[in-house]
Amino acid sequence: MGQGKRPLAHRLSRIKCSRPLPLVGFSCHNDFKPATDRTCVLGVEPAYTLCCPPGQRCNVALIRFPEGQQRSGSSGGLVFSHNRFGAYIRTRSIPVNPKTPRQEVVRARATTLAQYWRETLTQAQRDGWDEYAEATSVPNKFGDSIHLTGLNHFLRSNQALLEVGSTVQADRPFTSGLAPAPLTLAYTASVATGLISISWTGAGEPFPWFAYDDWFALFYMALPRSAARTFCGGPFRYVGSLEGNTTTPLTSPQTKAASFELTEGARSWVYARVLDERGRLSPPVQATFLIAA
């Protein structure tokens, strides 16, 4: 991992460039305009090169790693991420922590569940969640299949169960794998009503969550942005859930109060997860829409 154990940001060697270098597959921008005279930073590990104008700090840059390599997360003051245009790297900033009542509830719930795992579950129950984790793959940010820990799955499932008003599930789901994701959900929203309308096509769903008892769809809304924006990384806020019913299946559409103030013409996003009767939680499925008057 380079020289010693110093942070990555301190393991970079600087070279001065009077002309643009032939950087393979790499774009360098200053306010979205190509820089012609640049200070380049050559990364030691992993192999990459950053460029920015002389005398200025490299705040963000596009980057391409060797084929087959990907990076995500932070290291030594640098953040590796990606969007629709490809991978990029930026300097790490300290996030704002507004400590809203909603955030405090979620954090307190996570603390309570972690304590429940340590002090209430038996070792056999913890072993059961570990076995479930080993047999259940989850897609990461790159779409690769990874395996979480038993504690991760316990927290993941029970956060959702408590969100819909259920109780803590101490035992692992008796079937491995995740719940099927909802594939046909669509959304509209209206400033006049302050509501989000949720619709779906029953025939297109891999499993009709809306037609089974103890199945839920959970919805999370993003802060509305400019209509020109085409991607969203959050923040998301819980909207509510819909519960399936075997005797009288839910009919489409259904409405929920928006969790952010609505602005006509703005764009928002909603992602949904399905929670099945076994306590399994699906991967998120996200969709975008424009807010109507």
HUGI-V497911 format. One record per residue. RES is the residue in one letter. SS is DSSP state (hx for helix, st for strand, lp for the rest). Layout:
[[RES SS] [RES SS]]
This chain:
[[M lp] [G lp] [Q lp] [G lp] [K lp] [R lp] [P lp] [L hx] [A hx] [H hx] [R lp] [L lp] [S st] [R st] [I st] [K st] [C st] [S lp] [R lp] [P lp] [L lp] [P lp] [L lp] [V lp] [G lp] [F lp] [S lp] [C lp] [H st] [N st] [D lp] [F lp] [K st] [P st] [A lp] [T lp] [D lp] [R st] [T st] [C st] [V st] [L st] [G lp] [V lp] [E lp] [P lp] [A lp] [Y lp] [T st] [L st] [C st] [C st] [P st] [P lp] [G lp] [Q lp] [R lp] [C lp] [N lp] [V st] [A st] [L st] [I lp] [R lp] [F lp] [P lp] [E lp] [G lp] [Q lp] [Q lp] [R lp] [S lp] [G st] [S st] [S st] [G lp] [G lp] [L st] [V st] [F st] [S st] [H st] [N st] [R lp] [F lp] [G st] [A st] [Y st] [I st] [R st] [T st] [R lp] [S lp] [I lp] [P lp] [V lp] [N lp] [P lp] [K lp] [T lp] [P hx] [R hx] [Q hx] [E hx] [V hx] [V hx] [R hx] [A hx] [R hx] [A hx] [T hx] [T hx] [L hx] [A hx] [Q hx] [Y hx] [W hx] [R hx] [E hx] [T lp] [L lp] [T lp] [Q hx] [A hx] [Q hx] [R hx] [D hx] [G hx] [W hx] [D hx] [E hx] [Y hx] [A hx] [E hx] [A hx] [T lp] [S lp] [V st] [P st] [N lp] [K lp] [F lp] [G lp] [D lp] [S st] [I st] [H lp] [L lp] [T lp] [G hx] [L hx] [N hx] [H hx] [F hx] [L hx] [R hx] [S hx] [N hx] [Q hx] [A hx] [L hx] [L hx] [E hx] [V lp] [G lp] [S lp] [T lp] [V lp] [Q lp] [A lp] [D lp] [R lp] [P lp] [F lp] [T lp] [S lp] [G lp] [L lp] [A lp] [P lp] [A lp] [P lp] [L lp] [T lp] [L lp] [A st] [Y st] [T st] [A st] [S st] [V lp] [A lp] [T lp] [G lp] [L st] [I st] [S st] [I st] [S st] [W lp] [T lp] [G hx] [A hx] [G hx] [E lp] [P lp] [F lp] [P lp] [W hx] [F hx] [A hx] [Y lp] [D lp] [D lp] [W lp] [F st] [A st] [L st] [F st] [Y st] [M st] [A st] [L lp] [P lp] [R st] [S lp] [A lp] [A lp] [R lp] [T lp] [F lp] [C lp] [G lp] [G lp] [P lp] [F st] [R st] [Y st] [V st] [G st] [S st] [L st] [E st] [G lp] [N lp] [T lp] [T lp] [T lp] [P lp] [L lp] [T lp] [S lp] [P lp] [Q st] [T st] [K st] [A st] [A lp] [S lp] [F lp] [E lp] [L lp] [T lp] [E lp] [G lp] [A lp] [R st] [S st] [W st] [V st] [Y st] [A st] [R st] [V st] [L st] [D lp] [E lp] [R lp] [G lp] [R lp] [L st] [S lp] [P lp] [P lp] [V st] [Q st] [A st] [T st] [F st] [L st] [I st] [A st] [A lp]]
